[in-house]
């Protein structure tokens, strides 16, 4: 690990001052940042520890949504009574990620901003455009079984590893961001960039900006589900995951939300597939068609070709399972 | 550092790479490796004052900010019960309780734990007065080599508290239920962050069930 200086400011203003120092980074749970520092993929010169700032509340929003503080741990969020009752797919997504110990440590904002688990990003002896812009992508012709089939580029085929962010994408979450300039809100969908030729630029956050909260709007009426396909039953990243919501009225689909994990450089919202479903008779055929629409334009890189049909089938299965769930 | 020295890690790494190349198309990028540098780069950052409260005792330490809680416990306080397995939060051998909550000590900076209440395996019980979880692991042979055991036991103690306060898991059938069950499938899921390479899992599960009062001792 490279040397760094450390501070733990008492308030938000102190944190926003601290981050102005050269090479500074925020530290919250540290489950990803500290890990990357150990292999020197990350080498901040200064750490601003925000883990004890008063950002760990979960509170009702006026109008019915939910406001989740940036440092709420994954465990506390998954176990929150309001989340379990109103946003069960978010609880499920969180509980399907990482391990008990990691969920007790990892924070909401840190989870959103975690880096890819692409092997070549972690291996500093290999080319990686995300780690060293312009050095090339070793995954393109390497071991790319875990890599992206949607939204990738010739410069980078890494996937975003979060489960939580997939659920939040399906729920139309917004992100509240603070900086020395003030507060702004953006849609979670607008937080992430696709890699294009600049895979090292992963988000639209400006230097010095700190995520302070995630806001969930009232979800559409319907049944929610999170389905994750992985190499072992617990404690593994998704090969494909699906966050789905389906609202059915008089046999017809009134609301549909579909987001995928494990297949793209960001939580992947399948808007076309959602549109295709609205107003049509809820049926296995419709769920299958939605699955097929999800993989429009997908392409594999050899080892990960299997993810394309797997994604289509997991979407169909998730929608069917959600529709079959008991109401309530 | 002597670069010519043949290391165990190097030998193993070469073996993996050769095996991988046998089974793959010509010209493919070699299997990636992840290894931290053998010695930490030098630092001119002065040590920081850190107050660690471990097993009820206060310790005033001066630490390089890079020091993890795990290394502080083992190398600075001599509490070697907590084990270093992967040092990347993947194996759970370093699990301790921080303010009563199970966490990986390898993924916490010691400076971040300033004034927190740390409980390690040494603080759970003694040979004369074992914690019920320790006694249950002994009775059920919940280990073979024993390296993962302190982490397993600390994790199991933290895990039962999570069940008690009603935290669901990925295998909980009814997410909205108030009370959570202590059951084998729940324990297996909730303990997945603790790897046992001897695969003593059946006995670990039995020990935890006993310590939770689910089966007669």
Interface residues (C-beta under 8 A of the other chain):
Chain A: X1 X2 X3 X4 X5 X6 X8 X27 X29 X30 X31 X34 X35 X38 X39 X40 X47 X49 X51 X75 X78 X79 X84 X85 X88 X91 X92 X95 X96 X98 X99 X100 X101 X102 X104 X105 X119 X120 X122 X123 X125 X126 X138 X139 X141 X142 X143 X233 X234 X235
Chain B: X20 X24 X27 X28 X29 X30 X31 X32 X33 X34 X35 X36 X37 X40 X41 X42 X43 X44 X45 X48 X64 X65 X66 X68 X87 X88 X89 X92 X95 X101 X102 X103 X104 X107 X108 X109 X111 X112 X114 X155 X158 X159 X162 X165 X166 X167 X168 X169 X170 X172 X175 X176 X188 X189 X190 X191 X192 X193 X194
